[in-house]
Amino acid sequence: MIIIKDRFGNPGKRKSSYTSRNSYWNRNMDFILIAEIATIIGSIPIFLTLIFVIIELKKNADQTKSVNMASRDDTATHFVLFWSKDENAKLVLKGQKNYDLLDDKEKFQFEGYVETRLRLFMFGATTVDSKNLPFHYYRMQDFFKPDGTMKCYENLMTRKMIPPMWKSVIDTALSTT
């Protein structure tokens, strides 16, 4: 019996040694589980912050769009008021009838009118919903109906004063029925 005890150790000790090793792993596993739970709990505020930031960015984008639209409306109003004054309206009507009859100063002013109007069209066409795009196309078509306006536009194109993107939008508008 002594040989068995020496060779295999005391059975009571083996059990307690196994239990203490198992207890060590249980405690270690408890710490790992606690760390994983803490990681999950710690990531919840980060996730909530991310959702909050996304919501705020969406609100900010909507506000920026609203301010942009109000600014464009204000610019368009000032544009119409300026060109509706008697002297300016006479120039616009004269240029629309026959661009070639304008003197150099009048051509310069009329080109400024056409270019500014095109700029307003482009800002409108690139920011509106697709369902409103045909409306902008019809307005562009109406703008280019007078021969003088079309002649001025062609002159600006020849001098490469119109950006290619604008030309693309204008060509699309003019070909839309």
C-alpha positions in Angstrom: 0.0 0.0 0.0 2.9 2.4 0.6 4.1 1.8 -2.9 0.8 2.7 -4.3 0.6 5.9 -2.2 4.1 6.9 -3.2 3.7 6.1 -6.8 0.3 7.7 -7.4 0.2 10.1 -4.5 -2.4 10.4 -1.9 -5.8 10.0 -3.5 -7.1 12.9 -1.4 -4.3 15.1 -2.5 -4.9 14.3 -6.1 -8.5 15.3 -5.8 -7.7 18.6 -4.1 -5.0 19.3 -6.6 -7.4 18.7 -9.5 -10.0 20.8 -7.8 -7.6 23.7 -7.2 -6.5 23.5 -10.9 -10.1 23.4 -12.0 -10.9 26.3 -9.7 -8.0 28.3 -11.3 -9.4 27.8 -14.8 -12.9 28.7 -13.5 -11.6 31.9 -12.1 -9.6 32.6 -15.2 -12.7 31.9 -17.4 -14.8 34.1 -15.1 -12.3 37.0 -15.7 -12.4 36.4 -19.4 -16.2 36.4 -19.4 -16.3 39.6 -17.4 -13.8 41.2 -19.8 -15.9 40.2 -22.8 -19.1 41.5 -21.1 -17.3 44.8 -20.3 -16.2 45.0 -23.9 -19.7 44.6 -25.1 -21.1 47.1 -22.6 -18.3 49.5 -23.5 -19.1 49.3 -27.2 -22.7 50.1 -26.7 -22.0 53.9 -26.1 -19.8 54.0 -29.1 -22.5 52.5 -31.3 -25.1 54.9 -29.9 -22.7 57.8 -30.5 -22.3 56.7 -34.1 -26.1 56.6 -34.6 -26.4 60.0 -33.0 -23.6 61.4 -35.3 -25.3 59.9 -38.4 -28.7 61.5 -37.4 -27.0 64.9 -36.8 -25.2 64.7 -40.1 -28.5 64.0 -41.9 -30.1 67.0 -40.1 -27.1 69.2 -41.1 -27.3 68.1 -44.7 -31.0 68.9 -44.8 -30.4 72.3 -43.2 -27.6 73.0 -45.7 -29.9 72.1 -48.6 -32.6 74.4 -47.2 -30.1 77.3 -46.8 -28.8 76.7 -50.3 -32.3 76.7 -51.8 -33.1 79.9 -50.0 -29.9 81.5 -51.1 -30.6 80.5 -54.7 -34.1 81.9 -54.5 -32.8 85.1 -53.2 -30.1 85.3 -55.9 -32.7 84.6 -58.6 -35.0 87.3 -57.2 -32.2 89.9 -57.2 -31.3 88.8 -60.8 -34.9 89.3 -62.0 -35.2 92.6 -60.2 -32.0 93.9 -61.7 -32.8 92.9 -65.3 -36.4 94.1 -65.0 -35.2 97.7 -64.6 -36.1 99.8 -67.7 -32.6 100.3 -69.0 -31.6 96.6 -68.4 -34.9 95.3 -69.7 -34.4 97.3 -73.0 -30.9 95.7 -73.4 -32.2 92.2 -72.7 -35.1 92.6 -75.2 -32.7 94.1 -77.8 -30.2 91.3 -77.4 -32.9 88.6 -77.6 -34.2 90.0 -80.9 -30.8 90.4 -82.5 -27.5 89.8 -80.8 -25.5 91.1 -83.8 -27.0 94.5 -83.6 -25.6 95.1 -80.1 -22.5 97.3 -79.7 -19.5 96.0 -77.8 -20.7 97.4 -74.4 -24.2 96.0 -74.9 -22.8 92.6 -76.0 -20.6 92.5 -72.9 -23.7 93.3 -70.7 -25.9 90.8 -72.6 -23.3 88.1 -72.3 -23.2 88.7 -68.6 -26.9 88.4 -68.4 -26.9 85.1 -70.4 -24.0 83.6 -68.4 -25.6 84.5 -65.1 -28.9 83.0 -66.2 -27.1 79.9 -67.3 -25.3 79.7 -63.9 -28.7 79.9 -62.2 -30.0 77.1 -64.4 -27.0 74.9 -63.7 -27.3 75.4 -59.9 -31.0 74.5 -60.2 -30.5 71.6 -62.5 -27.8 69.9 -60.4 -29.6 70.2 -57.1 -33.2 69.5 -57.8 -35.0 66.2 -57.5 -35.2 64.3 -60.7 -39.0 64.7 -60.8 -38.5 68.5 -61.1 -35.8 68.3 -63.8 -38.2 68.5 -66.8 -39.5 71.8 -65.4 -36.0 73.2 -65.5 -35.5 71.9 -69.0 -38.6 73.7 -70.2 -37.4 76.9 -68.6 -34.1 76.5 -70.4 -35.9 75.8 -73.7 -38.0 79.0 -73.2 -34.8 81.0 -72.3 -33.2 79.9 -75.6 -36.2 80.5 -77.8 -35.2 84.0 -78.9 -32.6 84.0 -81.8 -30.4 86.6 -80.1 -30.1 84.5 -76.9 -29.1 81.4 -78.9 -26.6 83.4 -81.0 -25.1 84.8 -77.8 -24.8 81.3 -76.3 -23.2 80.0 -79.5 -20.7 82.9 -79.4 -19.8 82.1 -75.8 -19.4 78.4 -76.8 -17.1 79.4 -79.7 -15.0 81.4 -77.3 -15.0 78.4 -74.9 -16.7 80.5 -72.1 -19.2 77.8 -71.2 -18.0 74.8 -69.1 -18.5 71.4 -70.8 -20.8 70.3 -68.0 -23.1 73.2 -68.6 -23.1 72.5 -72.3 -24.1 68.9 -71.6 -27.1 70.0 -69.4 -28.2 72.6 -71.9 -28.0 70.2 -74.9 -30.1 67.7 -72.9 -32.6 70.4 -72.1 -32.8 71.7 -75.7 -33.3 68.2 -77.1 -36.0 67.3 -74.5 -39.6 67.4 -75.8 
